[in-house]
Amino acid sequence: MQPISRFTTTTGVLALLLALAGCHKEDDRRVDGPAERAGRELDEATGKAAEHLEKARENFQEAAKETGRELDQAAEKAGENLNKAAEVVGEKLERAGEKVQASAEAAREDQEEAEKGKSK
């Protein structure tokens, strides 16, 4: 076996020291570059946008429920108004029918009297 030279030993020790200098926690040597900052800001903006979208969705759902309630109330009121109008129309038709019937009876009586007058 050959003896190890002082140069080889020194070179090996330096290589080992350089390797160990590179072996420390990731956070310790972290330097934020522009891409990392932009990525972090994008993540934050995305999170905020998601919160705003969730709030908007909740507001939309509440507005839709309220609109549904209002439409139900309007439909109910319209139905009540239609029922009232139908009652009024029905009463007027009934009166008109009574008048037509009375006119028909009067015409029949007049016709009967006229026929009696002819036969005499």
C-alpha positions as CSV (number, residue, x, y, z in Angstrom):
1,M,0.0,0.0,0.0
2,Q,1.2,3.5,-0.8
3,P,1.5,6.1,1.8
4,I,-1.0,9.0,1.5
5,S,0.6,12.2,0.6
6,R,0.1,15.4,2.5
7,F,-1.5,17.0,-0.6
8,T,-4.0,14.2,-0.9
9,T,-4.9,14.4,2.7
10,T,-5.3,18.2,2.6
11,T,-7.4,18.0,-0.5
12,G,-9.6,15.3,1.0
13,V,-10.1,17.4,4.2
14,L,-11.0,20.5,2.2
15,A,-13.5,18.5,0.1
16,L,-15.0,17.1,3.2
17,L,-15.3,20.6,4.8
18,L,-16.9,21.9,1.6
19,A,-19.4,19.1,1.6
20,L,-20.3,19.6,5.2
21,A,-20.7,23.3,4.6
22,G,-23.3,22.5,2.0
23,C,-25.1,20.2,4.4
24,H,-27.3,22.4,6.6
25,K,-31.0,23.0,6.8
26,E,-32.8,24.2,3.7
27,D,-34.3,27.2,5.6
28,D,-30.9,28.4,6.7
29,R,-29.6,29.0,3.2
30,R,-33.0,29.9,1.6
31,V,-32.8,33.1,-0.3
32,D,-36.1,34.2,-1.9
33,G,-35.7,34.9,-5.5
34,P,-38.2,36.7,-7.6
35,A,-39.9,33.5,-8.8
36,E,-40.3,32.3,-5.2
37,R,-41.7,35.7,-4.1
38,A,-44.1,35.7,-7.1
39,G,-45.1,32.2,-6.3
40,R,-45.8,33.0,-2.6
41,E,-47.8,36.1,-3.6
42,L,-49.7,34.1,-6.2
43,D,-50.5,31.5,-3.4
44,E,-51.7,34.3,-1.1
45,A,-53.8,35.9,-3.9
46,T,-55.3,32.6,-4.8
47,G,-56.2,32.0,-1.1
48,K,-57.8,35.4,-0.8
49,A,-59.7,34.9,-4.1
50,A,-61.0,31.6,-2.9
51,E,-62.3,33.3,0.3
52,H,-64.0,36.0,-1.7
53,L,-65.5,33.4,-4.1
54,E,-66.9,31.4,-1.1
55,K,-68.4,34.6,0.4
56,A,-69.9,35.5,-3.0
57,R,-71.3,32.0,-3.4
58,E,-72.9,32.3,0.1
59,N,-74.3,35.7,-0.7
60,F,-75.7,34.4,-4.0
61,Q,-77.3,31.5,-2.3
62,E,-79.0,33.7,0.2
63,A,-80.2,36.1,-2.5
64,A,-81.6,33.2,-4.4
65,K,-83.4,31.9,-1.4
66,E,-84.8,35.4,-0.7
67,T,-85.9,35.8,-4.4
68,G,-87.6,32.4,-4.2
69,R,-89.5,33.4,-1.1
70,E,-90.5,36.7,-2.8
71,L,-91.6,34.8,-5.9
72,D,-93.7,32.4,-3.8
73,Q,-95.3,35.4,-2.0
74,A,-96.0,37.1,-5.3
75,A,-97.5,33.9,-6.8
76,E,-99.7,33.4,-3.8
77,K,-101.0,37.0,-4.0
78,A,-101.5,36.6,-7.7
79,G,-103.5,33.5,-7.1
80,E,-105.6,35.2,-4.5
81,N,-106.3,38.1,-6.9
82,L,-107.2,35.6,-9.7
83,N,-109.7,33.9,-7.3
84,K,-111.3,37.2,-6.4
85,A,-111.5,38.2,-10.1
86,A,-113.0,34.8,-10.9
87,E,-115.6,35.3,-8.2
88,V,-116.6,38.7,-9.6
89,V,-116.8,37.4,-13.2
90,G,-118.9,34.4,-11.9
91,E,-121.3,36.8,-10.1
92,K,-121.6,39.0,-13.2
93,L,-122.2,35.9,-15.5
94,E,-124.8,34.7,-13.1
95,R,-126.6,38.0,-13.1
96,A,-126.4,38.1,-16.9
97,G,-127.7,34.6,-17.1
98,E,-130.7,35.6,-14.9
99,K,-131.4,38.6,-17.1
100,V,-131.2,36.4,-20.2
101,Q,-133.5,33.9,-18.6
102,A,-136.0,36.6,-17.5
103,S,-136.0,38.0,-21.0
104,A,-136.6,34.6,-22.5
105,E,-139.5,34.0,-20.1
106,A,-141.0,37.4,-20.9
107,A,-140.6,36.7,-24.7
108,R,-142.3,33.3,-24.2
109,E,-145.1,34.9,-22.3
110,D,-145.5,37.5,-25.0
111,Q,-145.5,34.8,-27.7
112,E,-148.1,32.8,-25.8
113,E,-150.4,35.8,-25.4
114,A,-150.0,36.6,-29.0
115,E,-150.9,33.1,-30.0
116,K,-153.9,33.2,-27.7
117,G,-155.0,36.5,-29.3
118,K,-154.8,34.9,-32.8
119,S,-156.7,31.9,-31.8
120,K,-159.7,33.8,-30.5
